Amino acid sequence: MDNTLKMQAQDILESLGLDMTTAFDMFLKHIVSKQPLHFIETSAKDEDERERAFQARLATRGSMKGEIWMAEDFNDPMNPPKENTP
């Protein structure tokens, strides 16, 4: 990352009462909400491709169903730990 750019951004963010972490979290939340970035042109085709990729990822969820075996007592409470005394 360009240190000069980073310092300039930190100065601006501080004047707005934000730190870099909060600003970056806001940026990521904006991207995740599928809102286009104002400085990047997007097309319906780009959004359709993103939606198809998202739906494809959703379709693979649960694909291991029936492949994983768990012990019958998996959800039972655990015994308290034993003290390690000599």
C-alpha positions in Angstrom: 0.0 0.0 0.0 1.2 3.5 -0.8 2.2 5.0 2.5 1.6 8.6 1.4 -1.9 7.6 0.2 -2.5 5.7 3.5 -1.5 8.7 5.6 -3.7 11.1 3.5 -6.6 8.7 3.9 -6.1 8.5 7.6 -6.1 12.3 7.9 -9.4 12.5 6.1 -10.9 9.7 8.0 -9.9 11.1 11.3 -11.5 14.4 10.4 -14.7 12.4 9.8 -14.3 10.6 13.2 -13.4 7.3 11.6 -10.4 5.0 11.8 -9.1 2.9 8.9 -10.6 -0.4 10.3 -14.1 1.2 10.5 -13.7 2.7 7.0 -12.6 -0.6 5.5 -15.5 -2.4 7.2 -17.9 0.1 5.7 -16.3 -0.4 2.3 -16.6 -4.2 2.5 -20.2 -4.0 3.7 -21.0 -1.7 0.7 -19.5 -4.3 -1.7 -21.3 -7.2 -0.1 -24.6 -5.4 -0.3 -24.2 -5.5 -4.1 -24.3 -1.8 -4.5 -22.0 -0.7 -7.3 -19.1 1.5 -6.4 -19.5 5.0 -7.7 -16.2 5.0 -9.4 -16.6 1.7 -11.1 -19.0 1.2 -13.9 -21.0 -2.0 -13.7 -23.3 -3.5 -16.3 -26.4 -5.7 -15.9 -24.2 -8.5 -17.4 -21.6 -8.1 -14.5 -24.4 -8.2 -11.9 -26.0 -11.3 -13.6 -22.6 -13.0 -13.6 -22.1 -12.2 -9.9 -25.6 -13.5 -9.1 -25.0 -16.7 -11.0 -21.7 -17.2 -9.2 -23.5 -16.6 -5.9 -26.3 -19.1 -6.7 -23.7 -21.7 -7.8 -22.0 -21.3 -4.4 -25.3 -21.7 -2.6 -26.1 -24.8 -4.6 -22.9 -26.6 -3.3 -23.9 -26.0 0.4 -24.9 -29.2 2.0 -23.2 -31.2 -0.7 -21.6 -33.4 1.9 -24.9 -34.4 3.4 -24.9 -38.2 4.1 -21.1 -38.2 3.7 -20.2 -37.3 7.3 -20.9 -39.5 10.2 -21.3 -38.3 13.7 -21.4 -40.3 16.9 -24.9 -40.8 18.4 -23.8 -39.0 21.6 -22.3 -36.0 19.7 -24.8 -33.5 21.1 -24.8 -35.0 24.6 -23.2 -32.9 27.4 -19.6 -33.5 27.9 -18.2 -34.8 31.2 -16.4 -32.2 33.3 -12.6 -32.2 32.8 -10.6 -34.3 35.2 -8.0 -32.5 37.3 -4.4 -33.5 36.5 -3.1 -34.2 39.9 0.0 -36.3 40.4 
